[in-house]
Amino acid sequence: MTDRRTGTPRTSVPLVERFRQYPVVYGILTLTVLSYAGQILGEFLLGYDAVAVYGAKSNTDILNGQLWRLITPVLVHGSGYHLLVNMYSLYAIGPGVEKFFGHTRTLAVYALSGISGSLLSLAFSDGRSVGASGAIFGFLGALGGFLFIHRDAFGRFGQSQLRQIISVALINLAIGFMPGIDNWGHLGGLIGGIVLSFFLGPRYSPVRLAHDRVHFVDIQPFKRIWPRSILALGVLLLGTALTLLGISS
């Protein structure tokens, strides 16, 4: 892409163009920032953080039927620093997922990974928790699973990227053992993302074109396998029901 005035190549992509390329990632980012603005506004107008009060993951409230708390924690953050770290991670990882997975699949992976993280946290952690980390770990797992499945097609580059993703995941899980961090939510999101990459992810097959050019075609488009996302949600809801029964018994 070149600058119309100078004819020289542009070194950065305009924000509007990035929104067009990755509407799901930037839409989630925008919605999450607006949610945090709502948290601040609630503190100012009401004297308490209403968004966190009604949106955080809370075992007691989930047991009482507030199942929306399995997904709403991804929009709630504990501080500006917490928000900044997670949104930078989303900005860094998300476009790669949306590029390979497409818009609809990316949204499905984010939402289902977020629920998966909340579910594992519900099963093994009594504390309240907030943050998009579980869903972002889901993106990390989905991208890692995708690269593993296509490791032969992408060659050394794909294998190198896969090793980096594994390293990043392990480092962040290790950091998650610090006090105050819901590592069960991280692990649940990561596992969810990996499983979803095999269950819902694209399958690219190389097609040789003229002049020895190679084009990759998705032989498993989402429009063909979308019922699997409903099945995945059903499995998560079943897991939630079993977890709630186990906690309450």
DRENDO-1510 file (C-alpha; in Angstrom, 1 decimal, always signed):
<recs>
REC; n; res; u; v; w
REC; 1; MET; +0.0; +0.0; +0.0 .
REC; 2; THR; +1.4; +3.4; -1.0 .
REC; 3; ASP; +0.7; +7.0; +0.1 .
REC; 4; ARG; -1.3; +8.7; -2.6 .
REC; 5; ARG; +0.5; +12.0; -2.0 .
REC; 6; THR; +4.1; +10.8; -2.1 .
REC; 7; GLY; +3.8; +7.4; -3.9 .
REC; 8; THR; +6.0; +5.8; -1.2 .
REC; 9; PRO; +5.1; +2.6; +0.6 .
REC; 10; ARG; +3.2; +3.1; +3.9 .
REC; 11; THR; +4.8; +1.6; +6.9 .
REC; 12; SER; +1.6; +1.2; +8.9 .
REC; 13; VAL; -2.0; +0.2; +8.1 .
REC; 14; PRO; -4.6; +2.9; +9.0 .
REC; 15; LEU; -6.8; +2.1; +11.9 .
REC; 16; VAL; -10.0; +2.1; +9.8 .
REC; 17; GLU; -8.4; -0.4; +7.5 .
REC; 18; ARG; -7.5; -2.6; +10.4 .
REC; 19; PHE; -11.1; -2.5; +11.6 .
REC; 20; ARG; -12.2; -3.7; +8.2 .
REC; 21; GLN; -9.6; -6.5; +8.1 .
REC; 22; TYR; -10.2; -7.7; +11.7 .
REC; 23; PRO; -13.7; -6.5; +12.7 .
REC; 24; VAL; -14.2; -9.2; +15.4 .
REC; 25; VAL; -10.9; -8.5; +17.2 .
REC; 26; TYR; -11.2; -4.7; +17.1 .
REC; 27; GLY; -14.9; -5.0; +17.9 .
REC; 28; ILE; -14.1; -7.0; +21.0 .
REC; 29; LEU; -11.4; -4.6; +22.0 .
REC; 30; THR; -13.7; -1.6; +21.6 .
REC; 31; LEU; -16.5; -3.3; +23.6 .
REC; 32; THR; -14.1; -4.3; +26.4 .
REC; 33; VAL; -12.7; -0.7; +26.6 .
REC; 34; LEU; -16.3; +0.7; +26.7 .
REC; 35; SER; -17.2; -1.8; +29.4 .
REC; 36; TYR; -14.2; -0.6; +31.5 .
REC; 37; ALA; -15.4; +3.0; +30.9 .
REC; 38; GLY; -18.8; +1.8; +32.3 .
REC; 39; GLN; -17.0; +0.5; +35.4 .
REC; 40; ILE; -15.4; +3.9; +36.0 .
REC; 41; LEU; -18.6; +5.7; +35.3 .
REC; 42; GLY; -20.5; +3.4; +37.8 .
REC; 43; GLU; -17.9; +4.2; +40.5 .
REC; 44; PHE; -18.4; +7.9; +39.8 .
REC; 45; LEU; -22.2; +8.0; +39.6 .
REC; 46; LEU; -23.2; +5.1; +41.9 .
REC; 47; GLY; -20.3; +4.9; +44.3 .
REC; 48; TYR; -19.6; +1.3; +43.3 .
REC; 49; ASP; -18.5; -0.7; +40.3 .
REC; 50; ALA; -21.9; -2.0; +39.1 .
REC; 51; VAL; -20.4; -3.7; +36.0 .
REC; 52; ALA; -18.1; -5.8; +38.1 .
REC; 53; VAL; -20.7; -6.5; +40.8 .
REC; 54; TYR; -23.1; -8.0; +38.2 .
REC; 55; GLY; -20.6; -9.3; +35.7 .
REC; 56; ALA; -17.7; -10.9; +37.6 .
REC; 57; LYS; -17.4; -14.7; +37.9 .
REC; 58; SER; -18.8; -15.6; +41.2 .
REC; 59; ASN; -19.4; -19.2; +42.2 .
REC; 60; THR; -22.3; -18.4; +44.6 .
REC; 61; ASP; -24.1; -16.2; +42.1 .
REC; 62; ILE; -23.7; -18.8; +39.3 .
REC; 63; LEU; -25.0; -21.5; +41.7 .
REC; 64; ASN; -28.0; -19.2; +42.1 .
REC; 65; GLY; -28.7; -19.3; +38.4 .
REC; 66; GLN; -26.8; -16.2; +37.1 .
REC; 67; LEU; -25.3; -18.2; +34.2 .
REC; 68; TRP; -24.4; -15.0; +32.3 .
REC; 69; ARG; -21.4; -14.8; +34.7 .
REC; 70; LEU; -19.7; -17.6; +32.7 .
REC; 71; ILE; -19.1; -15.1; +29.8 .
REC; 72; THR; -19.4; -11.6; +31.1 .
REC; 73; PRO; -16.1; -11.7; +33.1 .
REC; 74; VAL; -14.2; -11.3; +29.8 .
REC; 75; LEU; -15.6; -7.8; +29.6 .
REC; 76; VAL; -14.7; -6.8; +33.2 .
REC; 77; HIS; -11.3; -5.8; +34.5 .
REC; 78; GLY; -9.8; -5.1; +37.9 .
REC; 79; SER; -7.7; -2.0; +36.9 .
REC; 80; GLY; -6.5; +0.1; +34.0 .
REC; 81; TYR; -3.2; -1.9; +34.0 .
REC; 82; HIS; -5.1; -5.2; +33.9 .
REC; 83; LEU; -7.1; -3.9; +30.9 .
REC; 84; LEU; -4.0; -2.6; +29.2 .
REC; 85; VAL; -2.1; -5.9; +29.4 .
REC; 86; ASN; -5.1; -7.9; +28.2 .
REC; 87; MET; -6.0; -5.5; +25.3 .
REC; 88; TYR; -2.4; -5.5; +24.1 .
REC; 89; SER; -2.4; -9.3; +24.2 .
REC; 90; LEU; -5.6; -9.3; +22.2 .
REC; 91; TYR; -4.2; -6.7; +19.8 .
REC; 92; ALA; -1.0; -8.9; +19.3 .
REC; 93; ILE; -2.6; -12.3; +19.0 .
REC; 94; GLY; -6.1; -11.7; +17.7 .
REC; 95; PRO; -5.5; -10.6; +14.1 .
REC; 96; GLY; -3.5; -13.8; +13.5 .
REC; 97; VAL; -6.5; -15.9; +14.6 .
REC; 98; GLU; -9.0; -13.9; +12.6 .
REC; 99; LYS; -6.8; -14.0; +9.5 .
REC; 100; PHE; -6.7; -17.9; +9.6 .
REC; 101; PHE; -10.1; -18.6; +11.2 .
REC; 102; GLY; -12.3; -16.0; +9.6 .
REC; 103; HIS; -14.7; -13.6; +11.4 .
REC; 104; THR; -17.4; -16.0; +12.6 .
REC; 105; ARG; -15.1; -18.7; +13.8 .
REC; 106; THR; -13.0; -16.1; +15.7 .
REC; 107; LEU; -16.0; -14.8; +17.6 .
REC; 108; ALA; -17.0; -18.4; +18.4 .
REC; 109; VAL; -13.5; -19.3; +19.7 .
REC; 110; TYR; -13.3; -16.2; +21.8 .
REC; 111; ALA; -16.8; -16.7; +23.4 .
REC; 112; LEU; -16.5; -20.4; +23.9 .
REC; 113; SER; -12.9; -20.2; +25.3 .
REC; 114; GLY; -14.1; -17.5; +27.7 .
REC; 115; ILE; -16.9; -19.9; +28.9 .
REC; 116; SER; -14.4; -22.8; +29.1 .
REC; 117; GLY; -12.1; -20.7; +31.3 .
REC; 118; SER; -14.9; -19.6; +33.6 .
REC; 119; LEU; -16.1; -23.3; +33.8 .
REC; 120; LEU; -12.7; -24.6; +35.0 .
REC; 121; SER; -12.4; -21.7; +37.4 .
REC; 122; LEU; -15.9; -22.5; +38.7 .
REC; 123; ALA; -14.8; -26.1; +39.3 .
REC; 124; PHE; -11.5; -25.5; +41.0 .
REC; 125; SER; -11.5; -21.9; +42.3 .
REC; 126; ASP; -13.8; -20.3; +44.9 .
REC; 127; GLY; -12.7; -16.7; +44.3 .
REC; 128; ARG; -14.3; -14.1; +42.2 .
REC; 129; SER; -12.5; -13.3; +39.0 .
REC; 130; VAL; -12.6; -10.9; +36.1 .
REC; 131; GLY; -10.7; -10.4; +32.9 .
REC; 132; ALA; -10.3; -11.4; +29.3 .
REC; 133; SER; -7.3; -13.6; +30.0 .
REC; 134; GLY; -9.1; -16.9; +29.6 .
REC; 135; ALA; -10.5; -16.0; +26.2 .
REC; 136; ILE; -7.1; -14.6; +25.1 .
REC; 137; PHE; -5.5; -17.9; +26.2 .
REC; 138; GLY; -8.2; -19.5; +24.0 .
REC; 139; PHE; -6.9; -17.5; +21.1 .
REC; 140; LEU; -3.3; -18.7; +21.9 .
REC; 141; GLY; -4.5; -22.3; +22.1 .
REC; 142; ALA; -6.5; -22.0; +18.9 .
REC; 143; LEU; -3.5; -20.6; +17.0 .
REC; 144; GLY; -1.2; -23.2; +18.5 .
REC; 145; GLY; -3.6; -26.0; +17.5 .
REC; 146; PHE; -4.0; -24.5; +14.0 .
REC; 147; LEU; -0.2; -24.4; +13.5 .
REC; 148; PHE; +0.2; -28.0; +14.8 .
REC; 149; ILE; -2.5; -29.3; +12.4 .
REC; 150; HIS; -0.8; -27.4; +9.5 .
REC; 151; ARG; +2.8; -28.0; +10.6 .
REC; 152; ASP; +3.7; -29.8; +7.3 .
REC; 153; ALA; +2.1; -27.2; +5.1 .
REC; 154; PHE; +3.8; -24.2; +6.8 .
REC; 155; GLY; +7.2; -25.9; +7.2 .
REC; 156; ARG; +9.9; -24.5; +9.4 .
REC; 157; PHE; +8.2; -21.2; +9.8 .
REC; 158; GLY; +5.0; -22.8; +11.2 .
REC; 159; GLN; +7.1; -25.0; +13.5 .
REC; 160; SER; +9.0; -22.0; +14.8 .
REC; 161; GLN; +5.8; -20.1; +15.4 .
REC; 162; LEU; +4.3; -23.1; +17.2 .
REC; 163; ARG; +7.4; -23.3; +19.5 .
REC; 164; GLN; +7.0; -19.6; +20.3 .
REC; 165; ILE; +3.3; -20.0; +21.1 .
REC; 166; ILE; +4.1; -23.0; +23.4 .
REC; 167; SER; +6.8; -20.9; +25.2 .
REC; 168; VAL; +4.5; -17.9; +25.6 .
REC; 169; ALA; +1.7; -20.1; +27.0 .
REC; 170; LEU; +4.0; -21.8; +29.5 .
REC; 171; ILE; +5.5; -18.6; +30.6 .
REC; 172; ASN; +2.2; -16.9; +31.2 .
REC; 173; LEU; +0.8; -20.0; +33.0 .
REC; 174; ALA; +3.9; -19.9; +35.3 .
REC; 175; ILE; +3.2; -16.2; +35.9 .
REC; 176; GLY; -0.4; -17.1; +36.7 .
REC; 177; PHE; +0.7; -18.9; +39.9 .
REC; 178; MET; +1.2; -15.5; +41.5 .
REC; 179; PRO; -1.3; -14.5; +44.2 .
REC; 180; GLY; -4.5; -12.9; +42.9 .
REC; 181; ILE; -4.4; -14.5; +39.5 .
REC; 182; ASP; -7.1; -17.0; +38.4 .
REC; 183; ASN; -4.8; -19.5; +36.6 .
REC; 184; TRP; -7.6; -22.1; +36.3 .
REC; 185; GLY; -9.4; -19.6; +34.1 .
REC; 186; HIS; -6.2; -19.3; +32.0 .
REC; 187; LEU; -5.8; -23.0; +31.7 .
REC; 188; GLY; -9.5; -23.6; +30.9 .
REC; 189; GLY; -9.3; -21.0; +28.1 .
REC; 190; LEU; -6.1; -22.5; +26.7 .
REC; 191; ILE; -7.6; -26.0; +26.7 .
REC; 192; GLY; -10.8; -24.7; +25.2 .
REC; 193; GLY; -8.9; -23.0; +22.4 .
REC; 194; ILE; -6.9; -26.0; +21.5 .
REC; 195; VAL; -9.9; -28.3; +21.4 .
REC; 196; LEU; -11.8; -25.8; +19.3 .
REC; 197; SER; -9.0; -25.5; +16.8 .
REC; 198; PHE; -9.4; -29.3; +16.1 .
REC; 199; PHE; -13.2; -29.2; +16.4 .
REC; 200; LEU; -14.1; -25.9; +14.6 .
REC; 201; GLY; -10.9; -24.7; +13.0 .
REC; 202; PRO; -10.2; -24.4; +9.3 .
REC; 203; ARG; -8.3; -27.0; +7.3 .
REC; 204; TYR; -6.2; -25.5; +4.6 .
REC; 205; SER; -5.1; -27.6; +1.6 .
REC; 206; PRO; -2.5; -26.4; -0.9 .
REC; 207; VAL; -3.7; -26.0; -4.5 .
REC; 208; ARG; -1.0; -25.5; -7.1 .
REC; 209; LEU; -1.7; -22.8; -9.6 .
REC; 210; ALA; +0.0; -21.7; -12.8 .
REC; 211; HIS; +3.7; -20.8; -12.7 .
REC; 212; ASP; +4.2; -23.1; -9.7 .
REC; 213; ARG; +2.3; -20.8; -7.4 .
REC; 214; VAL; +0.5; -22.4; -4.4 .
REC; 215; HIS; -2.8; -21.2; -3.0 .
REC; 216; PHE; -4.3; -22.5; +0.2 .
REC; 217; VAL; -8.0; -23.4; +0.2 .
REC; 218; ASP; -10.1; -24.1; +3.3 .
REC; 219; ILE; -11.6; -27.5; +2.7 .
REC; 220; GLN; -13.6; -27.2; +6.0 .
REC; 221; PRO; -15.4; -23.8; +5.7 .
REC; 222; PHE; -17.4; -22.7; +8.7 .
REC; 223; LYS; -20.7; -22.7; +6.8 .
REC; 224; ARG; -20.4; -26.4; +6.5 .
REC; 225; ILE; -19.5; -27.2; +10.1 .
REC; 226; TRP; -21.3; -24.4; +12.1 .
REC; 227; PRO; -23.6; -26.9; +13.9 .
REC; 228; ARG; -20.4; -28.0; +15.7 .
REC; 229; SER; -20.3; -24.6; +17.5 .
REC; 230; ILE; -23.8; -25.3; +18.9 .
REC; 231; LEU; -22.7; -28.8; +19.9 .
REC; 232; ALA; -19.6; -27.2; +21.6 .
REC; 233; LEU; -21.8; -24.8; +23.5 .
REC; 234; GLY; -24.1; -27.7; +24.5 .
REC; 235; VAL; -21.1; -29.6; +25.9 .
REC; 236; LEU; -19.9; -26.6; +27.9 .
REC; 237; LEU; -23.4; -26.1; +29.3 .
REC; 238; LEU; -23.6; -29.8; +30.2 .
REC; 239; GLY; -20.2; -29.4; +31.9 .
REC; 240; THR; -21.5; -26.4; +33.8 .
REC; 241; ALA; -24.5; -28.3; +35.0 .
REC; 242; LEU; -22.4; -31.2; +36.2 .
REC; 243; THR; -20.0; -28.8; +37.9 .
REC; 244; LEU; -22.8; -27.0; +39.7 .
REC; 245; LEU; -24.3; -30.3; +40.8 .
REC; 246; GLY; -20.8; -31.3; +42.1 .
REC; 247; ILE; -20.4; -28.1; +44.0 .
REC; 248; SER; -23.8; -28.0; +45.5 .
REC; 249; SER; -23.8; -31.7; +46.6 .
</recs>
